[in-house]
Amino acid sequence: MDHQFSGEFPAIFAAMEQLCRAHPQLVPYWRDAQWRIWTTTGAHLRATMGLSDASVQLDLVMVMGALFGVVSTHFPERAALRDAAGQEHPLASVHRSLDEVFARLAAGLG
């Protein structure tokens, strides 16, 4: 997540969200692109971590889906926020939301 929130990704993400608001016909294509990023990331994690246990792989799929949901619904609202000085919001609220989701998932998964 930190990798995706670094560099130009937040600005690109926010710009795509604005385009989708202006042109709703783009939404399915944008969501598909987002989902492909997440599934590719999940496949990379499974390969890198050498996960062979089916239940652990299922947990990873569940966590990736939860993260996709949080980021795709929460990020667009927060990406455009500005602080009192008019500077771009540092996305700290998105990180806090993700930390909360991770804590809840950890408690639920044990």
Rosetta blueprint (number, residue, H / E / L):
1 M L
2 D L
3 H L
4 Q L
5 F L
6 S L
7 G L
8 E L
9 F H
10 P H
11 A H
12 I H
13 F H
14 A H
15 A H
16 M H
17 E H
18 Q H
19 L H
20 C H
21 R H
22 A H
23 H L
24 P H
25 Q H
26 L H
27 V H
28 P H
29 Y H
30 W H
31 R H
32 D H
33 A H
34 Q H
35 W H
36 R H
37 I H
38 W H
39 T H
40 T H
41 T H
42 G H
43 A H
44 H H
45 L H
46 R H
47 A H
48 T H
49 M H
50 G L
51 L L
52 S L
53 D L
54 A H
55 S H
56 V H
57 Q H
58 L H
59 D H
60 L H
61 V H
62 M H
63 V H
64 M H
65 G H
66 A H
67 L H
68 F H
69 G H
70 V H
71 V H
72 S H
73 T H
74 H H
75 F H
76 P H
77 E H
78 R H
79 A H
80 A L
81 L L
82 R E
83 D L
84 A L
85 A L
86 G L
87 Q L
88 E E
89 H L
90 P L
91 L L
92 A H
93 S H
94 V H
95 H H
96 R H
97 S H
98 L H
99 D H
100 E H
101 V H
102 F H
103 A H
104 R H
105 L H
106 A H
107 A H
108 G H
109 L H
110 G L
